[in-house]
Amino acid sequence: MQKLKRIFALIGAVLLVVLYVCTLIFALIGAPWADMMLKASIGATILIPVLLYGMILMARVLKKDDDQADDSSDIQ
């Protein structure tokens, strides 16, 4: 499980770096479509880490509930 977490963390870090580079490129391009792509890239740069953080929090909460449910079933 630890190896899987490291792989996902690496994928997330690479994805963020790619988004930062895309944001820089779209900011420097003078094409008419670049403005829309810049806004999308900035939005994704903010939204993706927030969603990942929320998913991590939910996984922790649900894991604690599962652990408590397993403990209570062992007592009976």
mmCIF file of the N, C-alpha and C atoms, coordinates in Angstrom:
data_MODEL
# 
_entry.id   MODEL 
# 
loop_
_atom_site.group_PDB 
_atom_site.id 
_atom_site.type_symbol 
_atom_site.label_atom_id 
_atom_site.label_alt_id 
_atom_site.label_comp_id 
_atom_site.label_asym_id 
_atom_site.label_entity_id 
_atom_site.label_seq_id 
_atom_site.pdbx_PDB_ins_code 
_atom_site.Cartn_x 
_atom_site.Cartn_y 
_atom_site.Cartn_z 
_atom_site.occupancy 
_atom_site.B_iso_or_equiv 
_atom_site.pdbx_formal_charge 
_atom_site.auth_seq_id 
_atom_site.auth_comp_id 
_atom_site.auth_asym_id 
_atom_site.auth_atom_id 
_atom_site.pdbx_PDB_model_num 
ATOM 1   N N  . MET A 1 1  ? 0.822   -1.194  0.000   1.00 0.00 ? 1  MET A N  1 
ATOM 2   C CA . MET A 1 1  ? 0.000   0.000   0.000   1.00 0.00 ? 1  MET A CA 1 
ATOM 3   C C  . MET A 1 1  ? 0.868   1.260   0.000   1.00 0.00 ? 1  MET A C  1 
ATOM 4   N N  . GLN A 1 2  ? 1.980   1.195   0.725   1.00 0.00 ? 2  GLN A N  1 
ATOM 5   C CA . GLN A 1 2  ? 2.861   2.360   0.803   1.00 0.00 ? 2  GLN A CA 1 
ATOM 6   C C  . GLN A 1 2  ? 3.449   2.695   -0.565  1.00 0.00 ? 2  GLN A C  1 
ATOM 7   N N  . LYS A 1 3  ? 3.783   1.665   -1.339  1.00 0.00 ? 3  LYS A N  1 
ATOM 8   C CA . LYS A 1 3  ? 4.347   1.884   -2.665  1.00 0.00 ? 3  LYS A CA 1 
ATOM 9   C C  . LYS A 1 3  ? 3.314   2.532   -3.586  1.00 0.00 ? 3  LYS A C  1 
ATOM 10  N N  . LEU A 1 4  ? 2.069   2.124   -3.451  1.00 0.00 ? 4  LEU A N  1 
ATOM 11  C CA . LEU A 1 4  ? 0.983   2.696   -4.251  1.00 0.00 ? 4  LEU A CA 1 
ATOM 12  C C  . LEU A 1 4  ? 0.779   4.173   -3.916  1.00 0.00 ? 4  LEU A C  1 
ATOM 13  N N  . LYS A 1 5  ? 0.871   4.507   -2.645  1.00 0.00 ? 5  LYS A N  1 
ATOM 14  C CA . LYS A 1 5  ? 0.739   5.912   -2.238  1.00 0.00 ? 5  LYS A CA 1 
ATOM 15  C C  . LYS A 1 5  ? 1.860   6.756   -2.833  1.00 0.00 ? 5  LYS A C  1 
ATOM 16  N N  . ARG A 1 6  ? 3.058   6.217   -2.855  1.00 0.00 ? 6  ARG A N  1 
ATOM 17  C CA . ARG A 1 6  ? 4.190   6.959   -3.424  1.00 0.00 ? 6  ARG A CA 1 
ATOM 18  C C  . ARG A 1 6  ? 4.016   7.167   -4.919  1.00 0.00 ? 6  ARG A C  1 
ATOM 19  N N  . ILE A 1 7  ? 3.496   6.164   -5.602  1.00 0.00 ? 7  ILE A N  1 
ATOM 20  C CA . ILE A 1 7  ? 3.275   6.292   -7.043  1.00 0.00 ? 7  ILE A CA 1 
ATOM 21  C C  . ILE A 1 7  ? 2.226   7.363   -7.312  1.00 0.00 ? 7  ILE A C  1 
ATOM 22  N N  . PHE A 1 8  ? 1.120   7.346   -6.561  1.00 0.00 ? 8  PHE A N  1 
ATOM 23  C CA . PHE A 1 8  ? 0.089   8.363   -6.742  1.00 0.00 ? 8  PHE A CA 1 
ATOM 24  C C  . PHE A 1 8  ? 0.599   9.759   -6.395  1.00 0.00 ? 8  PHE A C  1 
ATOM 25  N N  . ALA A 1 9  ? 1.449   9.859   -5.368  1.00 0.00 ? 9  ALA A N  1 
ATOM 26  C CA . ALA A 1 9  ? 2.020   11.156  -5.010  1.00 0.00 ? 9  ALA A CA 1 
ATOM 27  C C  . ALA A 1 9  ? 2.921   11.674  -6.132  1.00 0.00 ? 9  ALA A C  1 
ATOM 28  N N  . LEU A 1 10 ? 3.693   10.794  -6.729  1.00 0.00 ? 10 LEU A N  1 
ATOM 29  C CA . LEU A 1 10 ? 4.561   11.180  -7.835  1.00 0.00 ? 10 LEU A CA 1 
ATOM 30  C C  . LEU A 1 10 ? 3.737   11.617  -9.043  1.00 0.00 ? 10 LEU A C  1 
ATOM 31  N N  . ILE A 1 11 ? 2.679   10.875  -9.345  1.00 0.00 ? 11 ILE A N  1 
ATOM 32  C CA . ILE A 1 11 ? 1.806   11.254  -10.460 1.00 0.00 ? 11 ILE A CA 1 
ATOM 33  C C  . ILE A 1 11 ? 1.170   12.622  -10.195 1.00 0.00 ? 11 ILE A C  1 
ATOM 34  N N  . GLY A 1 12 ? 0.728   12.856  -8.974  1.00 0.00 ? 12 GLY A N  1 
ATOM 35  C CA . GLY A 1 12 ? 0.141   14.150  -8.627  1.00 0.00 ? 12 GLY A CA 1 
ATOM 36  C C  . GLY A 1 12 ? 1.135   15.291  -8.753  1.00 0.00 ? 12 GLY A C  1 
ATOM 37  N N  . ALA A 1 13 ? 2.363   15.067  -8.320  1.00 0.00 ? 13 ALA A N  1 
ATOM 38  C CA . ALA A 1 13 ? 3.388   16.101  -8.418  1.00 0.00 ? 13 ALA A CA 1 
ATOM 39  C C  . ALA A 1 13 ? 3.720   16.415  -9.874  1.00 0.00 ? 13 ALA A C  1 
ATOM 40  N N  . VAL A 1 14 ? 3.836   15.374  -10.691 1.00 0.00 ? 14 VAL A N  1 
ATOM 41  C CA . VAL A 1 14 ? 4.116   15.581  -12.118 1.00 0.00 ? 14 VAL A CA 1 
ATOM 42  C C  . VAL A 1 14 ? 2.954   16.322  -12.774 1.00 0.00 ? 14 VAL A C  1 
ATOM 43  N N  . LEU A 1 15 ? 1.732   15.960  -12.427 1.00 0.00 ? 15 LEU A N  1 
ATOM 44  C CA . LEU A 1 15 ? 0.557   16.628  -12.986 1.00 0.00 ? 15 LEU A CA 1 
ATOM 45  C C  . LEU A 1 15 ? 0.545   18.115  -12.635 1.00 0.00 ? 15 LEU A C  1 
ATOM 46  N N  . LEU A 1 16 ? 0.886   18.446  -11.410 1.00 0.00 ? 16 LEU A N  1 
ATOM 47  C CA . LEU A 1 16 ? 0.930   19.857  -11.013 1.00 0.00 ? 16 LEU A CA 1 
ATOM 48  C C  . LEU A 1 16 ? 2.024   20.619  -11.754 1.00 0.00 ? 16 LEU A C  1 
ATOM 49  N N  . VAL A 1 17 ? 3.181   20.004  -11.929 1.00 0.00 ? 17 VAL A N  1 
ATOM 50  C CA . VAL A 1 17 ? 4.261   20.663  -12.671 1.00 0.00 ? 17 VAL A CA 1 
ATOM 51  C C  . VAL A 1 17 ? 3.828   20.916  -14.107 1.00 0.00 ? 17 VAL A C  1 
ATOM 52  N N  . VAL A 1 18 ? 3.178   19.932  -14.727 1.00 0.00 ? 18 VAL A N  1 
ATOM 53  C CA . VAL A 1 18 ? 2.680   20.102  -16.098 1.00 0.00 ? 18 VAL A CA 1 
ATOM 54  C C  . VAL A 1 18 ? 1.660   21.231  -16.152 1.00 0.00 ? 18 VAL A C  1 
ATOM 55  N N  . LEU A 1 19 ? 0.776   21.311  -15.173 1.00 0.00 ? 19 LEU A N  1 
ATOM 56  C CA . LEU A 1 19 ? -0.210  22.391  -15.142 1.00 0.00 ? 19 LEU A CA 1 
ATOM 57  C C  . LEU A 1 19 ? 0.462   23.760  -14.987 1.00 0.00 ? 19 LEU A C  1 
ATOM 58  N N  . TYR A 1 20 ? 1.497   23.842  -14.168 1.00 0.00 ? 20 TYR A N  1 
ATOM 59  C CA . TYR A 1 20 ? 2.211   25.115  -14.006 1.00 0.00 ? 20 TYR A CA 1 
ATOM 60  C C  . TYR A 1 20 ? 2.877   25.536  -15.310 1.00 0.00 ? 20 TYR A C  1 
ATOM 61  N N  . VAL A 1 21 ? 3.491   24.575  -15.992 1.00 0.00 ? 21 VAL A N  1 
ATOM 62  C CA . VAL A 1 21 ? 4.145   24.877  -17.268 1.00 0.00 ? 21 VAL A CA 1 
ATOM 63  C C  . VAL A 1 21 ? 3.109   25.305  -18.304 1.00 0.00 ? 21 VAL A C  1 
ATOM 64  N N  . CYS A 1 22 ? 1.984   24.602  -18.362 1.00 0.00 ? 22 CYS A N  1 
ATOM 65  C CA . CYS A 1 22 ? 0.914   24.978  -19.294 1.00 0.00 ? 22 CYS A CA 1 
ATOM 66  C C  . CYS A 1 22 ? 0.394   26.378  -18.995 1.00 0.00 ? 22 CYS A C  1 
ATOM 67  N N  . THR A 1 23 ? 0.247   26.705  -17.726 1.00 0.00 ? 23 THR A N  1 
ATOM 68  C CA . THR A 1 23 ? -0.215  28.037  -17.345 1.00 0.00 ? 23 THR A CA 1 
ATOM 69  C C  . THR A 1 23 ? 0.754   29.097  -17.844 1.00 0.00 ? 23 THR A C  1 
ATOM 70  N N  . LEU A 1 24 ? 2.041   28.866  -17.670 1.00 0.00 ? 24 LEU A N  1 
ATOM 71  C CA . LEU A 1 24 ? 3.041   29.812  -18.146 1.00 0.00 ? 24 LEU A CA 1 
ATOM 72  C C  . LEU A 1 24 ? 3.000   29.949  -19.661 1.00 0.00 ? 24 LEU A C  1 
ATOM 73  N N  . ILE A 1 25 ? 2.907   28.835  -20.349 1.00 0.00 ? 25 ILE A N  1 
ATOM 74  C CA . ILE A 1 25 ? 2.881   28.870  -21.822 1.00 0.00 ? 25 ILE A CA 1 
ATOM 75  C C  . ILE A 1 25 ? 1.643   29.603  -22.317 1.00 0.00 ? 25 ILE A C  1 
ATOM 76  N N  . PHE A 1 26 ? 0.475   29.300  -21.747 1.00 0.00 ? 26 PHE A N  1 
ATOM 77  C CA . PHE A 1 26 ? -0.753  29.942  -22.192 1.00 0.00 ? 26 PHE A CA 1 
ATOM 78  C C  . PHE A 1 26 ? -0.745  31.439  -21.881 1.00 0.00 ? 26 PHE A C  1 
ATOM 79  N N  . ALA A 1 27 ? -0.041  31.827  -20.802 1.00 0.00 ? 27 ALA A N  1 
ATOM 80  C CA . ALA A 1 27 ? 0.040   33.249  -20.476 1.00 0.00 ? 27 ALA A CA 1 
ATOM 81  C C  . ALA A 1 27 ? 0.893   34.006  -21.497 1.00 0.00 ? 27 ALA A C  1 
ATOM 82  N N  . LEU A 1 28 ? 1.843   33.332  -22.105 1.00 0.00 ? 28 LEU A N  1 
ATOM 83  C CA . LEU A 1 28 ? 2.753   33.996  -23.035 1.00 0.00 ? 28 LEU A CA 1 
ATOM 84  C C  . LEU A 1 28 ? 2.293   33.940  -24.488 1.00 0.00 ? 28 LEU A C  1 
ATOM 85  N N  . ILE A 1 29 ? 1.359   33.042  -24.807 1.00 0.00 ? 29 ILE A N  1 
ATOM 86  C CA . ILE A 1 29 ? 0.874   32.910  -26.183 1.00 0.00 ? 29 ILE A CA 1 
ATOM 87  C C  . ILE A 1 29 ? -0.125  34.034  -26.471 1.00 0.00 ? 29 ILE A C  1 
ATOM 88  N N  . GLY A 1 30 ? -0.062  34.569  -27.654 1.00 0.00 ? 30 GLY A N  1 
ATOM 89  C CA . GLY A 1 30 ? -0.957  35.658  -28.028 1.00 0.00 ? 30 GLY A CA 1 
ATOM 90  C C  . GLY A 1 30 ? -2.171  35.213  -28.825 1.00 0.00 ? 30 GLY A C  1 
ATOM 91  N N  . ALA A 1 31 ? -2.415  33.915  -28.903 1.00 0.00 ? 31 ALA A N  1 
ATOM 92  C CA . ALA A 1 31 ? -3.540  33.404  -29.687 1.00 0.00 ? 31 ALA A CA 1 
ATOM 93  C C  . ALA A 1 31 ? -4.868  33.703  -28.986 1.00 0.00 ? 31 ALA A C  1 
ATOM 94  N N  . PRO A 1 32 ? -5.950  33.814  -29.742 1.00 0.00 ? 32 PRO A N  1 
ATOM 95  C CA . PRO A 1 32 ? -7.251  34.114  -29.141 1.00 0.00 ? 32 PRO A CA 1 
ATOM 96  C C  . PRO A 1 32 ? -7.763  33.011  -28.212 1.00 0.00 ? 32 PRO A C  1 
ATOM 97  N N  . TRP A 1 33 ? -7.421  31.766  -28.487 1.00 0.00 ? 33 TRP A N  1 
ATOM 98  C CA . TRP A 1 33 ? -7.877  30.663  -27.651 1.00 0.00 ? 33 TRP A CA 1 
ATOM 99  C C  . TRP A 1 33 ? -7.040  30.501  -26.386 1.00 0.00 ? 33 TRP A C  1 
ATOM 100 N N  . ALA A 1 34 ? -5.893  31.169  -26.335 1.00 0.00 ? 34 ALA A N  1 
ATOM 101 C CA . ALA A 1 34 ? -4.980  31.006  -25.198 1.00 0.00 ? 34 ALA A CA 1 
ATOM 102 C C  . ALA A 1 34 ? -5.563  31.591  -23.920 1.00 0.00 ? 34 ALA A C  1 
ATOM 103 N N  . ASP A 1 35 ? -6.394  32.625  -24.024 1.00 0.00 ? 35 ASP A N  1 
ATOM 104 C CA . ASP A 1 35 ? -7.002  33.228  -22.831 1.00 0.00 ? 35 ASP A CA 1 
ATOM 105 C C  . ASP A 1 35 ? -7.929  32.228  -22.137 1.00 0.00 ? 35 ASP A C  1 
ATOM 106 N N  . MET A 1 36 ? -8.729  31.539  -22.927 1.00 0.00 ? 36 MET A N  1 
ATOM 107 C CA . MET A 1 36 ? -9.636  30.539  -22.370 1.00 0.00 ? 36 MET A CA 1 
ATOM 108 C C  . MET A 1 36 ? -8.845  29.377  -21.759 1.00 0.00 ? 36 MET A C  1 
ATOM 109 N N  . MET A 1 37 ? -7.800  28.949  -22.432 1.00 0.00 ? 37 MET A N  1 
ATOM 110 C CA . MET A 1 37 ? -6.976  27.852  -21.925 1.00 0.00 ? 37 MET A CA 1 
ATOM 111 C C  . MET A 1 37 ? -6.214  28.256  -20.666 1.00 0.00 ? 37 MET A C  1 
ATOM 112 N N  . LEU A 1 38 ? -5.802  29.519  -20.589 1.00 0.00 ? 38 LEU A N  1 
ATOM 113 C CA . LEU A 1 38 ? -5.129  30.020  -19.390 1.00 0.00 ? 38 LEU A CA 1 
ATOM 114 C C  . LEU A 1 38 ? -6.070  29.959  -18.195 1.00 0.00 ? 38 LEU A C  1 
ATOM 115 N N  . LYS A 1 39 ? -7.301  30.398  -18.388 1.00 0.00 ? 39 LYS A N  1 
ATOM 116 C CA . LYS A 1 39 ? -8.275  30.353  -17.288 1.00 0.00 ? 39 LYS A CA 1 
ATOM 117 C C  . LYS A 1 39 ? -8.547  28.916  -16.851 1.00 0.00 ? 39 LYS A C  1 
ATOM 118 N N  . ALA A 1 40 ? -8.663  28.012  -17.808 1.00 0.00 ? 40 ALA A N  1 
ATOM 119 C CA . ALA A 1 40 ? -8.888  26.603  -17.481 1.00 0.00 ? 40 ALA A CA 1 
ATOM 120 C C  . ALA A 1 40 ? -7.691  26.011  -16.740 1.00 0.00 ? 40 ALA A C  1 
ATOM 121 N N  . SER A 1 41 ? -6.496  26.370  -17.157 1.00 0.00 ? 41 SER A N  1 
ATOM 122 C CA . SER A 1 41 ? -5.290  25.857  -16.521 1.00 0.00 ? 41 SER A CA 1 
ATOM 123 C C  . SER A 1 41 ? -5.144  26.375  -15.089 1.00 0.00 ? 41 SER A C  1 
ATOM 124 N N  . ILE A 1 42 ? -5.435  27.643  -14.888 1.00 0.00 ? 42 ILE A N  1 
ATOM 125 C CA . ILE A 1 42 ? -5.375  28.200  -13.531 1.00 0.00 ? 42 ILE A CA 1 
ATOM 126 C C  . ILE A 1 42 ? -6.431  27.556  -12.648 1.00 0.00 ? 42 ILE A C  1 
ATOM 127 N N  . GLY A 1 43 ? -7.615  27.372  -13.194 1.00 0.00 ? 43 GLY A N  1 
ATOM 128 C CA . GLY A 1 43 ? -8.672  26.711  -12.428 1.00 0.00 ? 43 GLY A CA 1 
ATOM 129 C C  . GLY A 1 43 ? -8.307  25.293  -12.044 1.00 0.00 ? 43 GLY A C  1 
ATOM 130 N N  . ALA A 1 44 ? -7.741  24.547  -12.974 1.00 0.00 ? 44 ALA A N  1 
ATOM 131 C CA . ALA A 1 44 ? -7.331  23.170  -12.690 1.00 0.00 ? 44 ALA A CA 1 
ATOM 132 C C  . ALA A 1 44 ? -6.180  23.131  -11.691 1.00 0.00 ? 44 ALA A C  1 
ATOM 133 N N  . THR A 1 45 ? -5.289  24.109  -11.763 1.00 0.00 ? 45 THR A N  1 
ATOM 134 C CA . THR A 1 45 ? -4.171  24.176  -10.825 1.00 0.00 ? 45 THR A CA 1 
ATOM 135 C C  . THR A 1 45 ? -4.665  24.379  -9.399  1.00 0.00 ? 45 THR A C  1 
ATOM 136 N N  . ILE A 1 46 ? -5.763  25.067  -9.245  1.00 0.00 ? 46 ILE A N  1 
ATOM 137 C CA . ILE A 1 46 ? -6.340  25.293  -7.912  1.00 0.00 ? 46 ILE A CA 1 
ATOM 138 C C  . ILE A 1 46 ? -7.265  24.141  -7.525  1.00 0.00 ? 46 ILE A C  1 
ATOM 139 N N  . LEU A 1 47 ? -8.091  23.703  -8.445  1.00 0.00 ? 47 LEU A N  1 
ATOM 140 C CA . LEU A 1 47 ? -9.138  22.729  -8.133  1.00 0.00 ? 47 LEU A CA 1 
ATOM 141 C C  . LEU A 1 47 ? -8.604  21.323  -7.878  1.00 0.00 ? 47 LEU A C  1 
ATOM 142 N N  . ILE A 1 48 ? -7.649  20.872  -8.639  1.00 0.00 ? 48 ILE A N  1 
ATOM 143 C CA . ILE A 1 48 ? -7.152  19.497  -8.490  1.00 0.00 ? 48 ILE A CA 1 
ATOM 144 C C  . ILE A 1 48 ? -6.534  19.249  -7.101  1.00 0.00 ? 48 ILE A C  1 
ATOM 145 N N  . PRO A 1 49 ? -5.642  20.101  -6.593  1.00 0.00 ? 49 PRO A N  1 
ATOM 146 C CA . PRO A 1 49 ? -5.127  19.840  -5.240  1.00 0.00 ? 49 PRO A CA 1 
ATOM 147 C C  . PRO A 1 49 ? -6.203  19.919  -4.157  1.00 0.00 ? 49 PRO A C  1 
ATOM 148 N N  . VAL A 1 50 ? -7.171  20.808  -4.321  1.00 0.00 ? 50 VAL A N  1 
ATOM 149 C CA . VAL A 1 50 ? -8.253  20.908  -3.332  1.00 0.00 ? 50 VAL A CA 1 
ATOM 150 C C  . VAL A 1 50 ? -9.084  19.627  -3.330  1.00 0.00 ? 50 VAL A C  1 
ATOM 151 N N  . LEU A 1 51 ? -9.414  19.114  -4.506  1.00 0.00 ? 51 LEU A N  1 
ATOM 152 C CA . LEU A 1 51 ? -10.172 17.864  -4.580  1.00 0.00 ? 51 LEU A CA 1 
ATOM 153 C C  . LEU A 1 51 ? -9.380  16.686  -4.025  1.00 0.00 ? 51 LEU A C  1 
ATOM 154 N N  . LEU A 1 52 ? -8.088  16.625  -4.330  1.00 0.00 ? 52 LEU A N  1 
ATOM 155 C CA . LEU A 1 52 ? -7.262  15.548  -3.788  1.00 0.00 ? 52 LEU A CA 1 
ATOM 156 C C  . LEU A 1 52 ? -7.178  15.608  -2.271  1.00 0.00 ? 52 LEU A C  1 
ATOM 157 N N  . TYR A 1 53 ? -7.063  16.804  -1.715  1.00 0.00 ? 53 TYR A N  1 
ATOM 158 C CA . TYR A 1 53 ? -7.018  16.969  -0.267  1.00 0.00 ? 53 TYR A CA 1 
ATOM 159 C C  . TYR A 1 53 ? -8.334  16.511  0.356   1.00 0.00 ? 53 TYR A C  1 
ATOM 160 N N  . GLY A 1 54 ? -9.442  16.875  -0.266  1.00 0.00 ? 54 GLY A N  1 
ATOM 161 C CA . GLY A 1 54 ? -10.747 16.439  0.239   1.00 0.00 ? 54 GLY A CA 1 
ATOM 162 C C  . GLY A 1 54 ? -10.897 14.930  0.191   1.00 0.00 ? 54 GLY A C  1 
ATOM 163 N N  . MET A 1 55 ? -10.399 14.308  -0.875  1.00 0.00 ? 55 MET A N  1 
ATOM 164 C CA . MET A 1 55 ? -10.471 12.856  -0.976  1.00 0.00 ? 55 MET A CA 1 
ATOM 165 C C  . MET A 1 55 ? -9.618  12.183  0.101   1.00 0.00 ? 55 MET A C  1 
ATOM 166 N N  . ILE A 1 56 ? -8.470  12.748  0.404   1.00 0.00 ? 56 ILE A N  1 
ATOM 167 C CA . ILE A 1 56 ? -7.614  12.201  1.458   1.00 0.00 ? 56 ILE A CA 1 
ATOM 168 C C  . ILE A 1 56 ? -8.305  12.306  2.812   1.00 0.00 ? 56 ILE A C  1 
ATOM 169 N N  . LEU A 1 57 ? -8.943  13.452  3.075   1.00 0.00 ? 57 LEU A N  1 
ATOM 170 C CA . LEU A 1 57 ? -9.659  13.613  4.336   1.00 0.00 ? 57 LEU A CA 1 
ATOM 171 C C  . LEU A 1 57 ? -10.810 12.619  4.463   1.00 0.00 ? 57 LEU A C  1 
ATOM 172 N N  . MET A 1 58 ? -11.549 12.427  3.377   1.00 0.00 ? 58 MET A N  1 
ATOM 173 C CA . MET A 1 58 ? -12.659 11.478  3.415   1.00 0.00 ? 58 MET A CA 1 
ATOM 174 C C  . MET A 1 58 ? -12.150 10.052  3.629   1.00 0.00 ? 58 MET A C  1 
ATOM 175 N N  . ALA A 1 59 ? -11.036 9.718   3.015   1.00 0.00 ? 59 ALA A N  1 
ATOM 176 C CA . ALA A 1 59 ? -10.471 8.379   3.193   1.00 0.00 ? 59 ALA A CA 1 
ATOM 177 C C  . ALA A 1 59 ? -10.056 8.164   4.648   1.00 0.00 ? 59 ALA A C  1 
ATOM 178 N N  . ARG A 1 60 ? -9.508  9.176   5.278   1.00 0.00 ? 60 ARG A N  1 
ATOM 179 C CA . ARG A 1 60 ? -9.119  9.058   6.691   1.00 0.00 ? 60 ARG A CA 1 
ATOM 180 C C  . ARG A 1 60 ? -10.345 8.878   7.567   1.00 0.00 ? 60 ARG A C  1 
ATOM 181 N N  . VAL A 1 61 ? -11.388 9.651   7.318   1.00 0.00 ? 61 VAL A N  1 
ATOM 182 C CA . VAL A 1 61 ? -12.600 9.559   8.130   1.00 0.00 ? 61 VAL A CA 1 
ATOM 183 C C  . VAL A 1 61 ? -13.252 8.195   7.956   1.00 0.00 ? 61 VAL A C  1 
ATOM 184 N N  . LEU A 1 62 ? -13.370 7.740   6.728   1.00 0.00 ? 62 LEU A N  1 
ATOM 185 C CA . LEU A 1 62 ? -13.994 6.445   6.478   1.00 0.00 ? 62 LEU A CA 1 
ATOM 186 C C  . LEU A 1 62 ? -13.147 5.298   7.005   1.00 0.00 ? 62 LEU A C  1 
ATOM 187 N N  . LYS A 1 63 ? -11.849 5.436   6.960   1.00 0.00 ? 63 LYS A N  1 
ATOM 188 C CA . LYS A 1 63 ? -10.978 4.384   7.478   1.00 0.00 ? 63 LYS A CA 1 
ATOM 189 C C  . LYS A 1 63 ? -11.121 4.277   8.989   1.00 0.00 ? 63 LYS A C  1 
ATOM 190 N N  . LYS A 1 64 ? -11.219 5.397   9.690   1.00 0.00 ? 64 LYS A N  1 
ATOM 191 C CA . LYS A 1 64 ? -11.401 5.370   11.141  1.00 0.00 ? 64 LYS A CA 1 
ATOM 192 C C  . LYS A 1 64 ? -12.739 4.721   11.497  1.00 0.00 ? 64 LYS A C  1 
ATOM 193 N N  . ASP A 1 65 ? -13.782 5.013   10.731  1.00 0.00 ? 65 ASP A N  1 
ATOM 194 C CA . ASP A 1 65 ? -15.080 4.407   10.984  1.00 0.00 ? 65 ASP A CA 1 
ATOM 195 C C  . ASP A 1 65 ? -15.027 2.897   10.774  1.00 0.00 ? 65 ASP A C  1 
ATOM 196 N N  . ASP A 1 66 ? -14.317 2.452   9.740   1.00 0.00 ? 66 ASP A N  1 
ATOM 197 C CA . ASP A 1 66 ? -14.181 1.018   9.483   1.00 0.00 ? 66 ASP A CA 1 
ATOM 198 C C  . ASP A 1 66 ? -13.393 0.333   10.598  1.00 0.00 ? 66 ASP A C  1 
ATOM 199 N N  . ASP A 1 67 ? -12.344 0.996   11.082  1.00 0.00 ? 67 ASP A N  1 
ATOM 200 C CA . ASP A 1 67 ? -11.547 0.422   12.159  1.00 0.00 ? 67 ASP A CA 1 
ATOM 201 C C  . ASP A 1 67 ? -12.370 0.293   13.426  1.00 0.00 ? 67 ASP A C  1 
ATOM 202 N N  . GLN A 1 68 ? -13.197 1.294   13.730  1.00 0.00 ? 68 GLN A N  1 
ATOM 203 C CA . GLN A 1 68 ? -14.031 1.243   14.918  1.00 0.00 ? 68 GLN A CA 1 
ATOM 204 C C  . GLN A 1 68 ? -15.112 0.169   14.789  1.00 0.00 ? 68 GLN A C  1 
ATOM 205 N N  . ALA A 1 69 ? -15.664 0.002   13.599  1.00 0.00 ? 69 ALA A N  1 
ATOM 206 C CA . ALA A 1 69 ? -16.682 -1.021  13.372  1.00 0.00 ? 69 ALA A CA 1 
ATOM 207 C C  . ALA A 1 69 ? -16.078 -2.410  13.545  1.00 0.00 ? 69 ALA A C  1 
ATOM 208 N N  . ASP A 1 70 ? -14.856 -2.608  13.081  1.00 0.00 ? 70 ASP A N  1 
ATOM 209 C CA . ASP A 1 70 ? -14.184 -3.890  13.231  1.00 0.00 ? 70 ASP A CA 1 
ATOM 210 C C  . ASP A 1 70 ? -13.893 -4.180  14.695  1.00 0.00 ? 70 ASP A C  1 
ATOM 211 N N  . ASP A 1 71 ? -13.502 -3.175  15.452  1.00 0.00 ? 71 ASP A N  1 
ATOM 212 C CA . ASP A 1 71 ? -13.213 -3.355  16.871  1.00 0.00 ? 71 ASP A CA 1 
ATOM 213 C C  . ASP A 1 71 ? -14.465 -3.716  17.647  1.00 0.00 ? 71 ASP A C  1 
ATOM 214 N N  . SER A 1 72 ? -15.586 -3.091  17.328  1.00 0.00 ? 72 SER A N  1 
ATOM 215 C CA . SER A 1 72 ? -16.820 -3.349  18.061  1.00 0.00 ? 72 SER A CA 1 
ATOM 216 C C  . SER A 1 72 ? -17.355 -4.741  17.770  1.00 0.00 ? 72 SER A C  1 
ATOM 217 N N  . SER A 1 73 ? -17.132 -5.257  16.569  1.00 0.00 ? 73 SER A N  1 
ATOM 218 C CA . SER A 1 73 ? -17.611 -6.590  16.241  1.00 0.00 ? 73 SER A CA 1 
ATOM 219 C C  . SER A 1 73 ? -16.766 -7.662  16.919  1.00 0.00 ? 73 SER A C  1 
ATOM 220 N N  . ASP A 1 74 ? -15.514 -7.361  17.230  1.00 0.00 ? 74 ASP A N  1 
ATOM 221 C CA . ASP A 1 74 ? -14.652 -8.323  17.913  1.00 0.00 ? 74 ASP A CA 1 
ATOM 222 C C  . ASP A 1 74 ? -15.047 -8.486  19.376  1.00 0.00 ? 74 ASP A C  1 
ATOM 223 N N  . ILE A 1 75 ? -15.614 -7.455  19.980  1.00 0.00 ? 75 ILE A N  1 
ATOM 224 C CA . ILE A 1 75 ? -15.981 -7.485  21.398  1.00 0.00 ? 75 ILE A CA 1 
ATOM 225 C C  . ILE A 1 75 ? -17.142 -8.428  21.627  1.00 0.00 ? 75 ILE A C  1 
ATOM 226 N N  . GLN A 1 76 ? -18.103 -8.443  20.747  1.00 0.00 ? 76 GLN A N  1 
ATOM 227 C CA . GLN A 1 76 ? -19.296 -9.263  20.943  1.00 0.00 ? 76 GLN A CA 1 
ATOM 228 C C  . GLN A 1 76 ? -18.967 -10.642 20.626  1.00 0.00 ? 76 GLN A C  1 
# 
